[in-house]
């Protein structure tokens, strides 16, 4: 209720028709009383609206918390050994839980090296499954299976001294977002275009639903890396996560909201397979294939909305991409404040991104650490869902593409180091003054 409206309604019910000096004095007192009443009404109204909004936000937050916990529980409750099959019905591999808490392809390892070093693999107990050159990373990648007696890092390093620092497990990596709400009402994005430059930006993710209306007119080049050479088949390709992430960079709706990168060409490496109806995973071998392909497409930035363990092969790939001046942006993870750093976000060459909500509060499940460089919106954000329409998702996966898009725009006219300095200057400082392990340098809200 406005002061004008309050005063005139009350005047109509009291003595506003009187006139004269005595009434003028009384009118001033009445005005003061009316102002007090008006302020009280406005304050009560604001408090009531605030409580209603708080209840609405609390409801959304509770649904987010419940769904995130369910997703984390589903991941933790995967069986010790999970068989993964190809689309053709054959068994591709067993995904197994390790003592470290991470997961990997059972008894599968990866190595890189020269031809002479790789020749060391030709010995009893080791079966080479495939060998290929990753030209974009400048690596020769060998995938091999070992006998149970060799299925440990110590055993393999003893058996393969020339490859001791160039081999590691074929680990499984996981996307970092969770569905928050299936309600499709009032889900109009509020962002604007960041730049009109024809940037080339990459992502490693699930497949994208290319038929979704938000990608109409968008330039998307998609390549699948789910082939299993040793079993002559392909893994199934989910589309939920990649469709959501892509919509945050190049999705648009004519007359309603623009794309952050309207003139971009998006290169998507589809590397995730379906574990079950709710969960997907990516083997490191497929992830490396995708990163190599993206590097060969001369992208300026690669968005990596997945996490997993430190791995020698992944570390080498990140270093090679960094040498090529490709910006790497990754989600820091959704395992909570006390969780150990996750990779690749925790590598020094990578821009680690966390998520905040509309109140600039940190996503409760976000990982903390010195590797957090920026925060971006990532809680109950509108994203495209496969088959059409929009939904709300949450997670650090959805904050990373916001920063990837901003970095791609800055790289049009600047070096990677200069571009990052610009983002640091424009970031809104949150939490403790200066850089901190929760928000990094602050919020980039585009």
Secondary structure, 3 states (H helix, E strand, C coil): CCHHHHHHHHHHHCCCCCCCHHHHHHHHHHHHHHHHHHHHHHHHHHHHHHHHHHHHHHHHHHHHHHHHHHHHHHHHCCCCEEEEEECCCCEEEEEEECCCCCEEEEEEEEEECCHHHHHHHCCCCEEEEEEEEECCCCEEEEEEEECHHHCCHHHHHHHCHHHCCCEEEEEEEEECCEEEECCCCCCCCCCCCCCCCCCEEEEEECCCCCCCHHHCCCEEEEEECCEECCCCEEECCCCHHHHHHHHHHHCCECCCECCCCCCCEEEEEECCEECCCCCEEEEHHHHHHHHHHHHHCCCCEEEECEEECCCHHHHHHHHHHHHCCCEEEEECCCCCCCCCCCECCCCCCCEEEEEECCCCCECCCCCCCCCEEEEEECCCEEEECCCCCEEEEECHHHHHHHHHHHHHHHCCCCCHHHHHHHHHHHCECCCCCCCECCCECCECCC
